[in-house]
Structures are given as structure tokens and as C-alpha cells.
Amino acid sequence: MTGIARRSGKTRYPRRPSLVPQEGGFGRHPMFHPLSVYIGLRYTRAKRRNHFISFISLVSMVGVALGITVLITVLSVMNGFQEEVRARILGMVSHATVSDFSGRLRDWRSLQARIAPLPEVVGTAPYVEGQAMIARGEVVSGVLVRGVDPAEEPRVSDVGEHMVSGRLSDLQPGRYRIVLGAELARALGVVPGDKVILVAPEATVTPAGILPKLRRFTVSGIFEVGMGDYDRGVALVHLADAQRLFRLGDAVTGLRLKLADLFQAPWVAHELSRLLGGHYWVRDWTRQYANYFRAVRMEKTMMFVILAMIIGVAAFNIVSTLVMLVTDKQADIAILRTLGLTPRRVMTIFVVQGSMIGLLGTLAGVIGGVALALNVERIVPWVERLMGRKLLPPDVYYISELPSRLQWGDVWQVAGLAFVLAVGATLYPAWRAARVQPAEALRYE
């Protein structure tokens, strides 16, 4: 027989070549075939009959972008808040302190000579600290009085850099001058040159009875660090005047230390306590404010989880978009299947489309989040002027400005999470598309 081969009564026709390259035709991985990627990219563009699906895709993309923008901005603000508060707190409380268990450190000069040469310590200064009442006319307020040596205090704190009037060097022994926080001076209604009365808890026994220890001071300066706790509740006097006020003689409350690495403060405090034989009380800033910074860290974690749900909602929108697209494109899928496209490559089409939506949304969100985080400090004053009030009152919050510190590690973490959620959202619709049966889909076409 010519032209037709017969075997077992059945006619064999020459096999027609498939219009779609077989497995492994292009690329090493059969799933990510160029044809599947091309079709998936084509589906991302609007057609005349599926504008609604394209609109849902756009909404999903915008949702991902907004979620990333908000999350990056919030994390940057929280980073800036934590760094700013830490810097301002350490500017007043120092990195570590060494004091006696009795509250009076008498051999502080010899102790300072032992601690100062240590390589981890970059500055030391003595201080006297005690609670008192400050009065101006009929206005009375509680205050933390801190006695400092103006010559040595700049080694351990930056309060001298926050003077809005006067200088820290104006504090001189025996002159009984005082430097007040800006909020405290405003509450008392005083300016440099005015007189105030300090009432110490030390009492004096006289024939007339027990009288409180009173001393008149002259306001010589005002400082403002931007934290309500210190601007409202701290007053600085000379070390010698504080010793007389609290009747300490030549003793001090303790020594303040500035360390080369503030994050090594717990380890340095432990080693210093061991070096001193355990006879002194060594504290570091992490102990004094441990609960606060732990709460800030926990708050940052919770905000990340909560705001990441916005990205999750946008990812669910991608699911609904692809499910509608699979329903709309069943005939096209069936035709591609009859031409030889495998179920795995059909999945690739919709994985590519959903991933493209997630990728574009992620890129837009990263750009918007970085731009907003870098300009928060300029935008907030504009919003405050527009609203006519301050968003962060200094008497309520630790700081009166909204800082922002962008950390690229947070940016990559957020972007990676968003893209993984977007890709994961494509799996179910792509799996449904791969299960489309050509005969069922084309029955009524």
C-alpha cells in the first residue's frame, strides 16, 4: 500500500508537530517557559471585554503599594522615636553611674581616678541629686535638683548644648545660681535674673521648732532638651551649692560615666562592679529604662504585624482578581491545552500575572515609603500649621517633634514579605486554571 500504512485494521496518519514546544524545549525548568511568561504578561494588560478585572488588578496593586508605604513609614518613625528618646534620655542620665549603697560617696575622688583610665570609659563627673520643692511667689512645684561641676559635666552629658539662655559655666560655687528646664521656668513665670526658693527635705531643729532647709537661688539660665520629664522637673545647681543644700559635706551622690559604646553598658557595668569588688552600686541606663525600651521594641513588633495585614488584604484581592480572570479565560485555557500546553505551564501564566501585580505594587510601595519616611520631618510641621495644633504636645509625649530614621533592613524585610504574599496568593487561582478540562470549557463555545 502506498501513502497509507495499515496495521491491525487501523489507519496510521503521520503525527503533526505540536504548535507548542514540548517540555524542556526552552530553558532548564519546564514550568517557566517563555510562552507561558509571555501570555501571563499579556493578561496583565487591559482588553476591551475585561476592564473590570483590570480595575480589580489595579486596586490590588494600589493596596499592596499603600500597605508597604504605610508600614515603611511607621517603622521609620518608630526607629527615629526610639533613637531620639534614647539620645535625649542619655543626655541627662548618662550611660552608667557608680554610687555608694548608703547614698553618700565620700571617696569619690580616688574612685574617679581608678575609673577614668579604663578604655571603655570616655568621661566621668561627680554629681549630687535630691528631691526638693521650688517656689516663686505662690507657685510651688516639685523638682529634682542635680548638683554638677560645670567644668566636668560636658564630659558625660550634652545639657550645655541645649541652653536657650545663659550658660552652664555661670554656675559658680557660693553664688547660689540655678538653671531651670524651659517648662519649669514657664510654669514658675521666671526668667534669668529672677529669684526662686528651694526647700530641701533636710530639716533644721531650732528652739522655735523644726524648720525646713530653705535657700534662695538666682535663675542664671534655662535649658530645653525637648523632653517633658526633664524640661518640667529638673533644676541644675553647682556641685558645692548642692552639697550645702543637702548637707553632704564633701560627699557626693555618685559618679556619672560616659562609655565608648552605650550598647555595651550592661557588660561594662558588670565588669566595673567586679573590678571594684562589689563595694559600690553600679547601674547602667538599660536597667533604669529597661521597661520603657522593651515596651517600644514590643510596640514596633506589634505594629509590624498589624500593618502587615494591610498587605495581606491586598494579597487577597489578587486572589479574587485571578479567580475572575481564570473564569473569564476558560475558553482560552482550553484552546491552549488542546494545542499542547501542559497544566504546569498554565499555572505559570497566572503565577506570572499575579507576581507582576505584586512586583509593581511592591516597587511603588517601596518608592513611596522611602520618599515619605525621608520627608516626615518636613511634612509634619506643614500638617500642624494646617490643623492649627501640635500633633505631639511636649507635656504628654517624651519628644515634641516626629523624627524618622529609615533603616534599609526594614525596607527589604517589608518588600520581601509583600512579594512573597503576592506570589502565594497566585497559587490557588493558578491551580484552578491548571485543572480546566478543555472538553468541558469548549462544550458551549
PENOR-V40245 format. One record per helix or strand. SS is the DSSP state (helix for helix, strand for strand). FROM is the first residue (numbers start at 0). TO is the last residue. If there is no record, write none. Layout:
BEGIN
ss->{SS/SS}
from->{FROM/FROM}
to->{TO/TO}
END
This chain:
BEGIN
ss->{strand/strand/helix/helix/strand/strand/helix/strand/strand/helix/helix/strand/helix/strand/helix/strand/strand/helix/strand/helix/strand/strand/helix/strand/helix/helix/helix/helix/helix/helix/helix}
from->{4/9/33/50/95/104/107/120/138/149/158/162/167/176/181/194/208/227/233/238/251/253/261/280/284/289/329/342/375/407/437}
to->{6/11/42/92/98/104/115/135/147/152/161/164/169/180/187/205/222/232/237/244/251/258/274/283/287/327/337/373/386/433/440}
END
